[in-house]
């Protein structure tokens, strides 16, 4: 089954190390479990005064991830992720590639406390609806072109009008 994994990381590729700090990690590496397609999102909350874990959890929920592999995670961030139907696995460490392979080989399993009906759901924690809330822009991960965000449509489902690439939330 295809799963979008999100891993707090210290770098931008599969050789980067799992960052033990969920809310204040430098990057989130998002990996497709089947194709190993990789996206890296810079964490805008690394220097946040408070609520970095909660804000990071909402960011990942809006990215449509299915599973978070992390070293540690705070209770408030965990609550947000579980409310969004995102499975959470703690104790991940070492290189990102190793954590992904451990997940793919079945050595790591998703939390059984998340109802299956909520897995893969993509709703905004701000609006309760599919996709992100109003405002903002979608940005192309290839060429950097931007388009206005359409409420109810996740940016990752948009196609870049300039190069046809994948879009992400700005």
LOSEKE-949919 format. One record per residue (C-alpha): residue in one letter; y, x negated, z. Coordinates in pm, whole numbers. Layout:
<atom residu="A" c2="Y" c1="X" c3="Z"/>
...
//
This chain:
<atom residu="X" c2="0" c1="0" c3="0"/>
<atom residu="X" c2="341" c1="-134" c3="-97"/>
<atom residu="X" c2="559" c1="-204" c3="207"/>
<atom residu="X" c2="913" c1="-340" c3="241"/>
<atom residu="X" c2="907" c1="-596" c3="523"/>
<atom residu="X" c2="1226" c1="-709" c3="697"/>
<atom residu="X" c2="1224" c1="-1035" c3="890"/>
<atom residu="X" c2="1513" c1="-1191" c3="1085"/>
<atom residu="X" c2="1542" c1="-1542" c3="944"/>
<atom residu="X" c2="1727" c1="-1869" c3="968"/>
<atom residu="X" c2="1747" c1="-1917" c3="590"/>
<atom residu="X" c2="1733" c1="-1754" c3="249"/>
<atom residu="X" c2="1378" c1="-1824" c3="126"/>
<atom residu="X" c2="1013" c1="-1794" c3="228"/>
<atom residu="X" c2="1014" c1="-2141" c3="386"/>
<atom residu="X" c2="1284" c1="-2035" c3="634"/>
<atom residu="X" c2="1178" c1="-1981" c3="994"/>
<atom residu="X" c2="1155" c1="-1641" c3="1168"/>
<atom residu="X" c2="1464" c1="-1623" c3="1388"/>
<atom residu="X" c2="1369" c1="-1510" c3="1740"/>
<atom residu="X" c2="1708" c1="-1336" c3="1777"/>
<atom residu="X" c2="1688" c1="-1002" c3="1597"/>
<atom residu="X" c2="2046" c1="-876" c3="1624"/>
<atom residu="X" c2="2214" c1="-1214" c3="1596"/>
<atom residu="X" c2="1995" c1="-1379" c3="1332"/>
<atom residu="X" c2="2171" c1="-1542" c3="1037"/>
<atom residu="X" c2="1985" c1="-1347" c3="767"/>
<atom residu="X" c2="1738" c1="-1066" c3="711"/>
<atom residu="X" c2="1473" c1="-1150" c3="456"/>
<atom residu="X" c2="1330" c1="-839" c3="290"/>
<atom residu="X" c2="998" c1="-893" c3="114"/>
<atom residu="X" c2="793" c1="-655" c3="-100"/>
<atom residu="X" c2="440" c1="-684" c3="43"/>
<atom residu="X" c2="273" c1="-650" c3="-299"/>
<atom residu="X" c2="495" c1="-845" c3="-538"/>
<atom residu="X" c2="655" c1="-1080" c3="-280"/>
<atom residu="X" c2="992" c1="-998" c3="-440"/>
<atom residu="X" c2="1248" c1="-1134" c3="-196"/>
<atom residu="X" c2="1597" c1="-1016" c3="-103"/>
<atom residu="X" c2="1814" c1="-1188" c3="153"/>
<atom residu="X" c2="2090" c1="-1008" c3="339"/>
<atom residu="X" c2="2342" c1="-1203" c3="541"/>
<atom residu="X" c2="2365" c1="-1050" c3="888"/>
<atom residu="X" c2="2728" c1="-941" c3="942"/>
<atom residu="X" c2="2666" c1="-890" c3="1315"/>
<atom residu="X" c2="2583" c1="-1248" c3="1424"/>
<atom residu="X" c2="2912" c1="-1279" c3="1613"/>
<atom residu="X" c2="2950" c1="-914" c3="1714"/>
<atom residu="X" c2="3081" c1="-872" c3="2068"/>
<atom residu="X" c2="2830" c1="-602" c3="2150"/>
<atom residu="X" c2="2567" c1="-383" c3="1990"/>
<atom residu="X" c2="2445" c1="-648" c3="1742"/>
<atom residu="X" c2="2084" c1="-527" c3="1769"/>
<atom residu="X" c2="2175" c1="-162" c3="1720"/>
<atom residu="X" c2="2401" c1="-241" c3="1424"/>
<atom residu="X" c2="2135" c1="-463" c3="1268"/>
<atom residu="X" c2="1871" c1="-191" c3="1312"/>
<atom residu="X" c2="2095" c1="62" c3="1134"/>
<atom residu="X" c2="2157" c1="-189" c3="854"/>
<atom residu="X" c2="1782" c1="-228" c3="798"/>
<atom residu="X" c2="1723" c1="147" c3="817"/>
<atom residu="X" c2="1983" c1="197" c3="544"/>
<atom residu="X" c2="1806" c1="-71" c3="334"/>
<atom residu="X" c2="1490" c1="143" c3="326"/>
<atom residu="X" c2="1258" c1="-105" c3="497"/>
<atom residu="X" c2="920" c1="10" c3="626"/>
<atom residu="X" c2="827" c1="-263" c3="876"/>
<atom residu="X" c2="1022" c1="-517" c3="1081"/>
<atom residu="X" c2="843" c1="-841" c3="1173"/>
<atom residu="X" c2="1038" c1="-1007" c3="1454"/>
<atom residu="X" c2="1002" c1="-1260" c3="1731"/>
<atom residu="X" c2="1179" c1="-1040" c3="1985"/>
<atom residu="X" c2="1373" c1="-717" c3="1972"/>
<atom residu="X" c2="1583" c1="-537" c3="2230"/>
<atom residu="X" c2="1502" c1="-185" c3="2352"/>
<atom residu="X" c2="1807" c1="-20" c3="2191"/>
<atom residu="X" c2="1738" c1="-172" c3="1848"/>
<atom residu="X" c2="1371" c1="-80" c3="1885"/>
<atom residu="X" c2="1465" c1="281" c3="1956"/>
<atom residu="X" c2="1687" c1="297" c3="1645"/>
<atom residu="X" c2="1415" c1="149" c3="1423"/>
<atom residu="X" c2="1146" c1="381" c3="1553"/>
<atom residu="X" c2="1377" c1="683" c3="1514"/>
<atom residu="X" c2="1416" c1="582" c3="1150"/>
<atom residu="X" c2="1037" c1="567" c3="1108"/>
<atom residu="X" c2="1029" c1="188" c3="1079"/>
<atom residu="X" c2="727" c1="14" c3="1228"/>
<atom residu="X" c2="808" c1="-285" c3="1448"/>
<atom residu="X" c2="587" c1="-587" c3="1509"/>
<atom residu="X" c2="706" c1="-847" c3="1758"/>
<atom residu="X" c2="573" c1="-1194" c3="1822"/>
<atom residu="X" c2="621" c1="-1319" c3="1465"/>
<atom residu="X" c2="710" c1="-1687" c3="1445"/>
<atom residu="X" c2="696" c1="-1986" c3="1213"/>
<atom residu="X" c2="782" c1="-1969" c3="845"/>
<atom residu="X" c2="859" c1="-1637" c3="676"/>
<atom residu="X" c2="579" c1="-1699" c3="425"/>
<atom residu="X" c2="327" c1="-1728" c3="710"/>
<atom residu="X" c2="445" c1="-1408" c3="878"/>
<atom residu="X" c2="420" c1="-1219" c3="547"/>
<atom residu="X" c2="73" c1="-1358" c3="478"/>
<atom residu="X" c2="-43" c1="-1268" c3="829"/>
<atom residu="X" c2="82" c1="-913" c3="773"/>
<atom residu="X" c2="-80" c1="-890" c3="427"/>
<atom residu="X" c2="-414" c1="-1019" c3="556"/>
<atom residu="X" c2="-420" c1="-762" c3="837"/>
<atom residu="X" c2="-366" c1="-1010" c3="1121"/>
<atom residu="X" c2="-51" c1="-820" c3="1214"/>
<atom residu="X" c2="-56" c1="-443" c3="1237"/>
<atom residu="X" c2="224" c1="-191" c3="1255"/>
<atom residu="X" c2="291" c1="-6" c3="1577"/>
<atom residu="X" c2="65" c1="301" c3="1603"/>
<atom residu="X" c2="338" c1="494" c3="1789"/>
<atom residu="X" c2="533" c1="578" c3="1473"/>
<atom residu="X" c2="423" c1="906" c3="1314"/>
<atom residu="X" c2="285" c1="854" c3="963"/>
<atom residu="X" c2="508" c1="1135" c3="835"/>
<atom residu="X" c2="811" c1="917" c3="913"/>
<atom residu="X" c2="685" c1="602" c3="739"/>
<atom residu="X" c2="881" c1="518" c3="424"/>
<atom residu="X" c2="1146" c1="778" c3="505"/>
<atom residu="X" c2="1491" c1="666" c3="398"/>
<atom residu="X" c2="1753" c1="860" c3="585"/>
<atom residu="X" c2="2083" c1="745" c3="716"/>
<atom residu="X" c2="2117" c1="732" c3="1090"/>
<atom residu="X" c2="2481" c1="832" c3="1039"/>
<atom residu="X" c2="2419" c1="1145" c3="834"/>
<atom residu="X" c2="2052" c1="1230" c3="893"/>
<atom residu="X" c2="2012" c1="1262" c3="518"/>
<atom residu="X" c2="1842" c1="1049" c3="257"/>
<atom residu="X" c2="2055" c1="751" c3="158"/>
<atom residu="X" c2="2369" c1="619" c3="320"/>
<atom residu="X" c2="2675" c1="801" c3="441"/>
<atom residu="X" c2="2997" c1="844" c3="245"/>
<atom residu="X" c2="3218" c1="561" c3="123"/>
<atom residu="X" c2="3144" c1="197" c3="54"/>
<atom residu="X" c2="3018" c1="22" c3="-253"/>
<atom residu="X" c2="2692" c1="-90" c3="-405"/>
<atom residu="X" c2="2683" c1="-451" c3="-525"/>
<atom residu="X" c2="2449" c1="-607" c3="-782"/>
<atom residu="X" c2="2221" c1="-870" c3="-632"/>
<atom residu="X" c2="2219" c1="-1054" c3="-968"/>
<atom residu="X" c2="2575" c1="-1058" c3="-1104"/>
<atom residu="X" c2="2786" c1="-927" c3="-815"/>
<atom residu="X" c2="2923" c1="-622" c3="-1001"/>
<atom residu="X" c2="3016" c1="-329" c3="-777"/>
<atom residu="X" c2="3006" c1="49" c3="-817"/>
<atom residu="X" c2="3117" c1="322" c3="-574"/>
<atom residu="X" c2="2839" c1="435" c3="-341"/>
<atom residu="X" c2="2709" c1="785" c3="-415"/>
<atom residu="X" c2="2632" c1="971" c3="-92"/>
<atom residu="X" c2="2264" c1="1060" c3="-69"/>
<atom residu="X" c2="2152" c1="786" c3="-309"/>
<atom residu="X" c2="2047" c1="452" c3="-154"/>
<atom residu="X" c2="2213" c1="159" c3="-333"/>
<atom residu="X" c2="1874" c1="-4" c3="-388"/>
<atom residu="X" c2="1785" c1="288" c3="-618"/>
<atom residu="X" c2="2093" c1="229" c3="-834"/>
<atom residu="X" c2="2091" c1="9" c3="-1144"/>
<atom residu="X" c2="2371" c1="-233" c3="-1224"/>
<atom residu="X" c2="2578" c1="-105" c3="-1519"/>
<atom residu="X" c2="2655" c1="-465" c3="-1625"/>
<atom residu="X" c2="2317" c1="-641" c3="-1619"/>
<atom residu="X" c2="2060" c1="-377" c3="-1524"/>
<atom residu="X" c2="1978" c1="-557" c3="-1196"/>
<atom residu="X" c2="1907" c1="-415" c3="-852"/>
<atom residu="X" c2="2193" c1="-299" c3="-635"/>
<atom residu="X" c2="2240" c1="-337" c3="-258"/>
<atom residu="X" c2="2491" c1="-197" c3="-9"/>
<atom residu="X" c2="2814" c1="-393" c3="21"/>
//
